[in-house]
Amino acid sequence: MVGAIDCTHIKIQSPSGDESELFRNRKSYFSINVQGVCNLDCEFINLVARWQGSVHDSRIFNNSLLKAKLEANEWEG
């Protein structure tokens, strides 16, 4: 059993460069979309903090090591 999984947007300053708009989320502010997983004791057991704000939660999960381990029945969280 994993517990709970969710993503949240952490607000950041506008990054500079050609790809800065990738960090603008659907609510029009710049952010990093962070996925967190907690166990049944409400302790974080997995964090992914590398995706731009424009990235959907499902894409983060679908590209995560957590998903790969769950599918391979290798998760021991």
VENQUIRA-V888081 format. One record per pair of residues at least 24 apart in sequence whose C-alpha atoms are under 10 Angstrom apart, sorted by sequence separation. I is the first residue (numbers start at 1). J is the second residue. If there is no record, write none. Layout:
# VENQUIRA-V888081
((I,J) (I,J))
This chain:
# VENQUIRA-V888081
((8,32) (9,33) (10,34) (29,53) (30,54) (33,57) (7,32) (8,33) (9,34) (28,53) (29,54) (35,60) (7,33) (8,34) (9,35) (27,53) (28,54) (34,60) (35,61) (7,34) (8,35) (25,52) (26,53) (27,54) (33,60) (6,34) (7,35) (8,36) (23,51) (24,52) (25,53) (26,54) (6,35) (7,36) (22,51) (23,52) (24,53) (25,54) (26,55) (35,64) (37,66) (5,35) (6,36) (7,37) (22,52) (23,53) (24,54) (25,55) (26,56) (5,36) (6,37) (21,52) (22,53) (23,54) (24,55) (25,56) (46,77) (4,36) (5,37) (6,38) (20,52) (21,53) (22,54) (23,55) (45,77) (4,37) (5,38) (19,52) (21,54) (22,55) (3,37) (4,38) (5,39) (2,37) (3,38) (4,39) (2,38) (3,39) (4,40) (2,39) (3,40) (1,39) (2,40) (3,41) (4,42) (39,77) (1,40) (3,42) (5,44) (10,49) (38,77) (3,43) (4,44) (7,47) (9,49) (37,77) (3,44) (5,46) (7,48) (8,49) (12,53) (3,45) (5,47) (7,49) (9,51) (10,52) (11,53) (2,45) (9,52) (10,53) (2,46) (9,53) (8,53) (9,54) (7,56) (8,57) (7,57) (6,57) (7,58) (6,58) (7,60) (7,61) (6,61) (5,61) (2,70) (2,75) (1,75) (2,76) (3,77) (1,76) (2,77) (1,77))
